[in-house]
Amino acid sequence: MSRRNRLLSAAALALLTVTACGNVASDDGGGGGGSGGEAPPGISDETITLGATLPLTGTAAVAGQGLEAGLRIAADKINEAGGIGGRQVELVLLDDGFTPDRVVTNVRRLVSQENVYALVAPAGSQGLPGAWPFIAENGTPVWGPVSPSDPQQQEVYLLGPTRTTQDQVAIDYFAAQGATRLAVIQQDNDLGLSAEEALDLQLSKHPEMELVAQEVTQTGGTDVSSAVNNVVAANPDAVLLATDNTQVALVLQQLRSRGVTVPVFADQGGAGTGGPSAVGPAGAAAEGFIGGLQVNLTTAEAEQVAEWRELAEQYDGEQGTSGFSLQTYSYLLAFAELVERMGDDLSYENFHATAEGLADDPIALGTVPDIECGELPEGHTCVQSAGLAVYTNGAWSLLQDFQAPE
């Protein structure tokens, strides 16, 4: 059976009426039993329906297209191999335009109206946290949300190093290179909070390092000149960015035009590591830019990466071969393996029990660090290390392999 991958337009959404208040399971619909004998939503004898909200338009569209590509490539691969437990994967992907309110609206729609079994690799660091209370109320698993902070919530499993972890690893790297004057530019949102957490955790481990500037920019804004002016005046020898990719590109351009050549780092979401999200708009200013790595480089020689690359080159959409594609491809494959391990019991109770058991039997894909979730409060952050890559001569290359913060 061919997949049903649907991108719902805003016009189509407006024609549909709200038919439910939550993702409530029922006794019909087939599939594995939920707790109390109820069948979980999104499951039939033939299909399993999964959803995500992605920035397919707007300022983060390049990243969103890559995230979409990875999901579609993985779904095709899984379906061609017989599906998950014999069920074909159906994807419902909604565009949020990189707007926080639309992220929350899409999550509600996916759960209440599309009746998805789980959200897999939804994106939206600025918007997803606003959906966590609704997710908790409905109990829908969220597997691999892309780069939000850790809510330490039962339903949510982070499959990549958090922004905080990536920032910590970058601070350690700067210190190892002899940097003593660190400047930070952060947005007034969760990206900025992640950077602050990293500073709190790591600066005490490097007493020789001084925070000489900490500037805040407006979410979604394009005026970074004031922040850059203050950073330049502080004369740093390393700069950490906790902003979206649009602002990363603008900051790089302005720093380099002012003759500031010190190392500049941003996490994978802001760096667009492996894709053009930041380095494309930054142009020549991206030379020497350092990005966090949550997944292997797209050019890696690992067998599993090579297999993805072959499939990605055949993908007929945009950004199929980007690092974001490899990321969500990996997350959906990991989800499929997890559900296979659940056997016939697809209840959410068994989902969490099986996921939390990965600490003893990790999922090893080769494209991402081993996924080894455990129990709350800390165990749903399933990866504790991050890598670093550097952009030179128009390509990313490995700077530092995956490792945990000091």
Secondary structure, DSSP 8 states (H G I E B T S, - for coil): -----EEE-HHHHHHS----SS---BS-S-SS--GGG-B-TTB-SSEEEEEEEE--SSTTHHHHHHHHHHHHHHHHHHHHTT-BTTBEEEEEEEE-TT-HHHHHHHHHHHHHTS--SEEES-B-TTTGGGGHHHHHHHT--EE--BS------TTEEB-S--HHHHHHHHHHHHHHTT--EEEEEEESSHHHHHHHHHHHHHGGG-TT-EEEEEEEE-TT----HHHHHHHHHH--SEEEEES-HHHHHHHHHHHHHTT--S-EEE-HHHHTTTSSTTHHHHGGGGTT-EEEESS--TT---HHHHHHHHHHHH--STTTTSHHHHHHHHHHHHHHHHHHHHTT---HHHHHHHHHGGGTS-B--SSSS-B---STTTTTB----EEEEEEETTEEEEEEEEE---
